[in-house]
Amino acid sequence: MEFFKSSIWSTFIICGSIGVVSYFIAPIIFIRFLNIEAGSSIIFESYGLLLSYSLIVTSISIVILVCIAIKLIENQSFPNYLELKKFKIEKVLLYLGVLLLLWILFNIICILLNESPYSDVFLYVYKTPQNILLFSAVVVIIGPIAEEIFFRGYLLKRLRGHGLSIAISSCLTSGVWLLIHIEGARIIELTSLFFLGILLAYSKEVLNSLYAPIVIHSVNNLAVLLETSLHSKWGFN
């Protein structure tokens, strides 16, 4: 177990394994369990719904695997290692303000480039949720919690534990985070996500609480959900 604690390469091996199992293997097994063939019309007609269920499976896998890694390798409790601590809400307002500025800047750039804020693939997901309440819960609550546990909780802390600065650690974490959002995304979207990832990492580092990036991530996804609904036929009109 010493190798898994002391080597920085072990961090990439552990987190890479968690990522592959949670984001690829688990959803594939789930889809196969539903007996849905590749290329089936069901996938295209209910893509948002299937994605919702797949993300729930992914989120459960992340929590279980991270919990196991913390217990076996770090020999600590889940809440202590991830710093699940209370924080004063006013302390996160600064980061929400920066988030607002990033959102405004992103939309201004899209206007100047005459681009839609979101890609066609992204919009298609939001048009085919079937179950709006489930989809909203996954996007605003379940997804952010699971991603923050993995990326800003476990991965960031492992990198910091190896002596890497917060600047390098946040960039590495954000870069890895982009990999799960890369499908159908454009450069402008990935760039926006990269800076959002850095903001989330710094909020976790400065406020010493994983709840901070979870709140910021959830607020961001809620804003994206509301904005996207204005760009599609499905929405809160």
matplotlib code that plots the C-alpha trace (Angstrom):
import matplotlib.pyplot as plt

x = [0.0, 3.0, 3.4, -0.3, 0.3, 3.7, 3.9, 2.3, 1.9, -0.3, -2.7, -3.2, -3.5, -6.1, -8.1, -7.8, -9.2, -12.0, -12.8, -12.7, -15.0, -17.4, -17.6, -17.3, -17.6, -20.5, -22.7, -22.0, -23.0, -26.1, -27.1, -26.4, -28.5, -31.4, -30.8, -30.6, -28.7, -26.1, -27.8, -31.3, -33.8, -34.5, -31.0, -31.7, -35.3, -34.5, -30.9, -31.4, -33.3, -30.7, -27.9, -29.7, -29.9, -26.3, -25.1, -26.9, -25.0, -21.8, -22.4, -23.0, -19.9, -17.8, -19.0, -18.4, -15.0, -13.7, -15.0, -13.1, -9.9, -10.1, -10.6, -8.0, -5.3, -5.7, -6.9, -9.2, -12.9, -14.9, -16.1, -12.7, -10.6, -12.9, -13.4, -17.1, -17.3, -19.8, -18.9, -20.5, -22.5, -21.2, -17.7, -18.8, -20.5, -17.2, -16.8, -20.4, -19.6, -16.6, -18.8, -21.3, -18.5, -17.3, -20.8, -21.3, -17.9, -18.7, -22.0, -20.4, -17.7, -20.4, -22.3, -19.1, -18.4, -22.0, -22.1, -24.7, -23.7, -24.0, -23.3, -26.0, -25.1, -25.5, -28.8, -30.1, -29.5, -31.7, -34.4, -34.8, -35.0, -38.5, -38.5, -37.8, -37.7, -35.2, -33.1, -33.0, -32.1, -29.2, -27.9, -28.2, -27.7, -26.5, -23.9, -22.2, -22.0, -20.4, -18.0, -16.8, -16.3, -14.0, -12.3, -12.1, -12.4, -10.2, -8.1, -7.2, -6.3, -4.1, -2.2, -1.8, -0.6, 2.3, 3.5, 2.1, 1.0, -2.7, -2.2, -0.7, -3.1, -6.2, -5.0, -4.4, -7.7, -9.6, -7.8, -8.9, -12.4, -12.7, -12.3, -15.8, -17.3, -15.5, -18.1, -19.6, -18.2, -16.5, -13.3, -15.1, -17.2, -14.1, -12.2, -15.1, -15.3, -11.5, -11.7, -14.8, -12.8, -10.0, -12.6, -14.0, -10.6, -9.7, -13.0, -12.3, -8.7, -9.5, -12.7, -11.4, -14.8, -16.0, -19.5, -18.3, -17.5, -20.6, -22.7, -21.0, -21.1, -24.8, -25.6, -23.7, -25.6, -28.9, -28.0, -27.0, -30.2, -32.3, -30.4, -30.5, -34.2, -34.5, -32.5, -34.7, -38.3, -38.3, -38.1, -39.7, -41.6]
y = [0.0, 2.3, 2.8, 3.9, 6.5, 7.9, 7.8, 10.5, 8.0, 5.9, 8.9, 8.7, 4.9, 5.0, 7.9, 6.7, 3.3, 4.9, 7.1, 4.3, 2.0, 4.8, 6.7, 3.9, 0.4, 0.9, 2.8, 0.3, -2.6, -0.7, -0.1, -3.8, -4.7, -2.8, -4.9, -1.8, -2.4, 0.1, 2.3, 1.6, 4.4, 4.3, 5.8, 8.7, 9.3, 9.1, 10.1, 12.6, 10.0, 7.3, 9.8, 10.6, 7.0, 6.4, 9.4, 8.0, 4.7, 6.7, 8.8, 5.7, 4.0, 7.1, 7.4, 3.6, 3.5, 6.7, 5.5, 2.2, 4.1, 6.4, 3.5, 1.1, 3.5, 6.7, 4.9, 7.8, 8.3, 9.5, 12.9, 13.8, 13.1, 14.9, 17.8, 17.7, 20.6, 23.4, 26.8, 30.3, 30.9, 34.5, 33.2, 31.5, 34.6, 35.9, 32.7, 32.9, 36.5, 35.2, 32.5, 35.2, 37.1, 33.9, 33.2, 36.8, 36.7, 33.3, 34.6, 37.9, 35.8, 33.6, 36.7, 38.2, 34.9, 34.6, 31.2, 29.4, 29.2, 25.4, 22.8, 20.8, 17.7, 19.5, 21.0, 17.6, 16.1, 18.8, 18.1, 14.4, 14.1, 12.4, 12.9, 16.5, 16.2, 13.3, 15.1, 18.3, 16.4, 14.6, 17.9, 20.2, 17.8, 14.3, 15.1, 18.0, 16.0, 13.0, 15.0, 17.2, 14.1, 12.6, 15.7, 18.4, 16.0, 12.9, 13.8, 17.4, 16.3, 13.5, 15.9, 18.5, 15.7, 15.0, 18.6, 20.1, 23.7, 24.7, 26.3, 23.1, 20.8, 22.8, 22.9, 19.1, 18.5, 20.7, 19.1, 15.6, 17.0, 18.1, 14.5, 13.6, 16.6, 16.4, 14.6, 17.0, 20.0, 22.9, 24.6, 27.6, 25.3, 23.3, 26.6, 27.8, 24.5, 24.6, 27.9, 26.8, 23.8, 26.1, 28.2, 25.1, 23.9, 27.2, 27.4, 24.0, 24.9, 28.3, 27.5, 24.0, 22.5, 20.3, 21.7, 25.0, 23.7, 21.5, 24.6, 26.5, 23.6, 23.2, 26.8, 26.8, 23.7, 25.3, 28.4, 26.3, 24.3, 27.5, 29.1, 26.0, 25.7, 29.1, 27.7, 24.6, 23.7, 21.9, 24.2, 26.3, 28.6]
z = [0.0, 0.5, -3.3, -3.6, -0.8, -1.8, -5.6, -7.7, -10.4, -8.1, -8.0, -11.8, -11.6, -8.9, -10.2, -13.8, -12.7, -10.8, -13.9, -16.4, -14.2, -13.3, -16.6, -19.1, -17.8, -15.3, -17.9, -20.6, -18.3, -17.4, -21.1, -21.8, -18.8, -20.4, -23.6, -25.8, -29.0, -30.4, -33.0, -31.6, -32.2, -28.4, -27.8, -30.1, -29.0, -25.3, -25.2, -22.3, -20.2, -20.8, -20.0, -16.7, -15.7, -16.8, -14.7, -11.7, -12.2, -12.7, -9.5, -7.4, -8.7, -8.0, -4.4, -3.7, -5.3, -3.8, -0.4, -0.8, -1.9, 1.1, 3.5, 2.1, 0.9, 2.9, 6.1, 6.9, 7.1, 4.1, 5.6, 7.1, 4.0, 1.7, 4.2, 4.4, 6.7, 7.2, 5.9, 6.1, 3.0, 2.7, 2.1, -1.1, -2.5, -3.9, -5.9, -7.1, -8.2, -10.2, -11.6, -12.8, -14.5, -16.3, -17.4, -18.7, -20.5, -22.1, -23.5, -24.7, -26.6, -28.1, -29.3, -30.8, -32.6, -33.6, -31.9, -29.9, -26.2, -26.5, -29.1, -31.0, -29.0, -25.8, -26.8, -28.0, -24.5, -23.0, -25.6, -24.8, -21.0, -21.0, -17.2, -16.5, -12.7, -12.9, -15.5, -13.4, -10.2, -12.0, -13.6, -10.6, -7.6, -8.3, -11.0, -9.1, -5.9, -7.5, -9.7, -6.8, -4.6, -7.3, -8.8, -6.2, -3.3, -4.0, -7.0, -5.9, -2.4, -3.7, -6.0, -3.2, -0.9, -3.4, -2.9, -6.1, -5.8, -5.9, -9.3, -10.9, -9.0, -10.1, -13.7, -13.8, -12.1, -14.5, -17.5, -16.4, -15.7, -19.3, -20.5, -19.2, -21.0, -24.3, -26.3, -28.8, -27.0, -28.8, -27.9, -26.4, -24.1, -23.0, -22.3, -20.1, -18.3, -17.7, -15.9, -14.0, -12.8, -11.5, -9.7, -8.1, -7.0, -5.5, -3.6, -2.1, -1.2, 0.3, 2.2, 3.3, 2.5, -0.3, 0.2, -1.4, -4.9, -4.7, -4.2, -6.9, -9.3, -8.6, -9.1, -12.4, -13.7, -12.7, -14.6, -17.6, -17.4, -17.3, -20.1, -22.3, -21.9, -23.6, -26.6, -27.1, -27.6, -24.2, -21.3, -18.6, -21.0]

ax = plt.figure().add_subplot(projection="3d")
ax.plot(x, y, z, "-o")
ax.set_aspect("equal")
plt.show()
